[in-house]
Amino acid sequence: MRDSALRLDVPASTLRFYDKEGLLPFVERLPGGIRMFQDTDLEWLQITCCMKKAGMSIRDIRQYIEQAQRGDDTIALRLVILHRQREVLLGWLSAFCVYTASYTTERT
């Protein structure tokens, strides 16, 4: 797990947390419980980390992953999840722009 965490530039504790929260259902385990990360698992983890950095909730990320595992029939639902988060981000950006504009105006 440590090697995978280093490759993704995240703490190993983050990967353990994601696993505990059900965000790594695709990762195989050895009989002793050791996680065996494949390249495709690391790609999913990169997507997961990106979603988390974009402010997506663990619940929504889990839902996205569950839908992705069900196949192409869920593409429309996954797009809804992504578009909903996009709207959240645009709202944050708008609020930030308003704040910085008012801050800049007050300072001049």
C-alpha positions as a Markdown table, in Angstrom:
| # | Residue | x | y | z |
|---|---|---|---|---|
| 1 | Met | 0.0 | 0.0 | 0.0 |
| 2 | Arg | 2.9 | 2.3 | 0.8 |
| 3 | Asp | 4.2 | 2.1 | -2.8 |
| 4 | Ser | 0.8 | 2.9 | -4.2 |
| 5 | Ala | 0.4 | 5.8 | -1.9 |
| 6 | Leu | 3.8 | 7.2 | -2.9 |
| 7 | Arg | 2.9 | 6.8 | -6.6 |
| 8 | Leu | -0.4 | 8.8 | -6.0 |
| 9 | Asp | 1.3 | 11.3 | -3.7 |
| 10 | Val | -1.2 | 10.6 | -0.9 |
| 11 | Pro | -0.7 | 9.2 | 2.6 |
| 12 | Ala | -1.2 | 5.5 | 3.0 |
| 13 | Ser | -3.8 | 6.4 | 5.7 |
| 14 | Thr | -5.9 | 8.0 | 2.9 |
| 15 | Leu | -5.9 | 4.8 | 0.9 |
| 16 | Arg | -6.9 | 2.8 | 4.1 |
| 17 | Phe | -9.7 | 5.3 | 4.7 |
| 18 | Tyr | -10.9 | 5.0 | 1.1 |
| 19 | Asp | -10.8 | 1.2 | 1.4 |
| 20 | Lys | -12.8 | 1.3 | 4.7 |
| 21 | Glu | -15.4 | 3.6 | 3.0 |
| 22 | Gly | -15.9 | 1.2 | 0.2 |
| 23 | Leu | -14.1 | 3.2 | -2.5 |
| 24 | Leu | -11.7 | 0.4 | -3.4 |
| 25 | Pro | -14.0 | -2.5 | -4.2 |
| 26 | Phe | -12.0 | -3.5 | -7.2 |
| 27 | Val | -8.7 | -4.0 | -5.4 |
| 28 | Glu | -7.8 | -7.7 | -4.9 |
| 29 | Arg | -6.4 | -8.9 | -1.6 |
| 30 | Leu | -4.0 | -11.7 | -0.8 |
| 31 | Pro | -5.1 | -14.3 | 1.8 |
| 32 | Gly | -3.4 | -12.3 | 4.5 |
| 33 | Gly | -5.4 | -9.2 | 3.6 |
| 34 | Ile | -2.6 | -7.4 | 1.8 |
| 35 | Arg | -4.0 | -5.2 | -1.0 |
| 36 | Met | -2.7 | -5.9 | -4.5 |
| 37 | Phe | -3.0 | -2.7 | -6.5 |
| 38 | Gln | -2.9 | -3.2 | -10.3 |
| 39 | Asp | -2.4 | -0.3 | -12.8 |
| 40 | Thr | -6.1 | -0.1 | -13.4 |
| 41 | Asp | -6.7 | 0.2 | -9.6 |
| 42 | Leu | -4.2 | 3.1 | -9.5 |
| 43 | Glu | -6.1 | 4.8 | -12.4 |
| 44 | Trp | -9.3 | 4.5 | -10.4 |
| 45 | Leu | -7.6 | 5.9 | -7.3 |
| 46 | Gln | -6.4 | 8.9 | -9.3 |
| 47 | Ile | -10.0 | 9.5 | -10.4 |
| 48 | Thr | -11.1 | 9.1 | -6.8 |
| 49 | Cys | -8.5 | 11.5 | -5.5 |
| 50 | Cys | -9.4 | 14.0 | -8.2 |
| 51 | Met | -13.1 | 13.8 | -7.2 |
| 52 | Lys | -12.3 | 14.2 | -3.5 |
| 53 | Lys | -10.1 | 17.3 | -4.3 |
| 54 | Ala | -13.1 | 18.7 | -6.3 |
| 55 | Gly | -15.1 | 18.5 | -3.1 |
| 56 | Met | -17.2 | 15.5 | -4.0 |
| 57 | Ser | -18.5 | 13.6 | -1.0 |
| 58 | Ile | -17.5 | 10.1 | -0.1 |
| 59 | Arg | -21.1 | 9.0 | -0.6 |
| 60 | Asp | -21.2 | 10.5 | -4.2 |
| 61 | Ile | -17.8 | 9.0 | -5.1 |
| 62 | Arg | -18.9 | 5.6 | -3.8 |
| 63 | Gln | -22.1 | 5.9 | -5.8 |
| 64 | Tyr | -20.1 | 6.8 | -8.9 |
| 65 | Ile | -17.8 | 3.8 | -8.5 |
| 66 | Glu | -20.7 | 1.4 | -7.8 |
| 67 | Gln | -22.4 | 2.6 | -11.0 |
| 68 | Ala | -19.2 | 2.3 | -13.0 |
| 69 | Gln | -18.9 | -1.3 | -11.9 |
| 70 | Arg | -22.3 | -2.0 | -13.3 |
| 71 | Gly | -21.2 | -1.0 | -16.8 |
| 72 | Asp | -22.1 | 1.2 | -19.7 |
| 73 | Asp | -25.8 | 1.2 | -18.9 |
| 74 | Thr | -25.0 | 3.6 | -16.1 |
| 75 | Ile | -23.2 | 6.2 | -18.0 |
| 76 | Ala | -26.2 | 8.6 | -17.9 |
| 77 | Leu | -26.4 | 8.4 | -14.1 |
| 78 | Arg | -22.6 | 8.9 | -13.8 |
| 79 | Leu | -22.9 | 12.0 | -15.9 |
| 80 | Val | -25.6 | 13.3 | -13.6 |
| 81 | Ile | -23.2 | 12.8 | -10.7 |
| 82 | Leu | -20.4 | 14.6 | -12.4 |
| 83 | His | -22.6 | 17.5 | -13.7 |
| 84 | Arg | -24.0 | 17.9 | -10.2 |
| 85 | Gln | -20.5 | 18.3 | -8.8 |
| 86 | Arg | -19.6 | 20.7 | -11.6 |
| 87 | Glu | -22.5 | 22.9 | -10.6 |
| 88 | Val | -21.2 | 22.8 | -7.0 |
| 89 | Leu | -17.7 | 23.8 | -8.2 |
| 90 | Leu | -19.1 | 26.6 | -10.3 |
| 91 | Gly | -21.1 | 27.9 | -7.3 |
| 92 | Trp | -17.9 | 27.9 | -5.2 |
| 93 | Leu | -16.0 | 29.7 | -8.0 |
| 94 | Ser | -18.7 | 32.3 | -8.3 |
| 95 | Ala | -18.7 | 32.9 | -4.6 |
| 96 | Phe | -15.0 | 33.1 | -4.6 |
| 97 | Cys | -15.0 | 35.7 | -7.4 |
| 98 | Val | -17.6 | 37.8 | -5.6 |
| 99 | Tyr | -15.5 | 37.7 | -2.4 |
| 100 | Thr | -12.3 | 38.5 | -4.1 |
| 101 | Ala | -13.9 | 41.3 | -6.1 |
| 102 | Ser | -15.4 | 42.9 | -3.0 |
| 103 | Tyr | -12.0 | 42.4 | -1.2 |
| 104 | Thr | -10.2 | 44.1 | -4.1 |
| 105 | Thr | -12.7 | 46.9 | -4.2 |
| 106 | Glu | -12.4 | 47.5 | -0.4 |
| 107 | Arg | -8.6 | 47.6 | -0.6 |
| 108 | Thr | -8.4 | 50.2 | -3.3 |
